[in-house]
Structure formats: structure tokens, C-alpha cells
Amino acid sequence: MNVVVPSNHGVSRYNGFVYVQPDEEQCEGPFYIVTRGRLVGIISHWINTAPLVLHVTGAVYAKVGSVDAGYKLLLNAIDDNAVLYLE
């Protein structure tokens, strides 16, 4: 599976799980949290998010009001073992 991290996003690790996150100084909202998809993390803009979740069986994602709100949901999902990379 070849997936490219969107521009102005970085890769981080929490409890051994690798996820992507936006560079808050360079990215504007709207923001989306993806807990099951081709990439997992917080993604800026639907145009970056759509290829990671559309036509992906079992994808789980939602629009969030802020990056901070996304982090809270994402870290809880990682702690609950509710995150998964899909093809």
C-alpha cells in the first residue's frame, strides 16, 4: 500500500502507534480525525482526507472543531485500541 502523508503534516508516535498530524502553523481547518483508514491521525481539509477514507471498507472518520479536540479523540482511540490502518 502506497500512501503519501499530506503536505504540511508530520508523523508522530503515541503508545507505539504511528499517526499523522497537521503542522498547526501551516494548516488551516477544517480538520478531520481518522481512526481507521489508509492513514490514521488528524488531517486538514477534506481534499486531503477523502482519499484516505472514501471507498475504504471499514473507514472511521469525523470532522472535529479543532486540532486539540482531534488529539483528545485520537489519543483515546489509541488507548482503547480502536485504531487501524486499512487498505
C-alpha positions, 0 to 999 in steps of 0.5 A: 500500500502506497500512501503519501502523508499530506503536505504540511503534516508530520508523523508522530508516535503515541503508545507505539502507534504511528499517526499523522498530524497537521503542522498547526502553523501551516494548516488551516481547518477544517480538520478531520480525525481518522481512526481507521483508514489508509492513514490514521491521525488528524488531517486538514481539509477534506481534499486531503482526507477523502482519499484516505477514507472514501471507498475504504471498507471499514473507514472511521472518520469525523470532522472535529472543531479543532486540532486539540479536540482531534488529539483528545479523540485520537489519543483515546482511540489509541488507548482503547485500541480502536485504531487501524490502518486499512487498505 
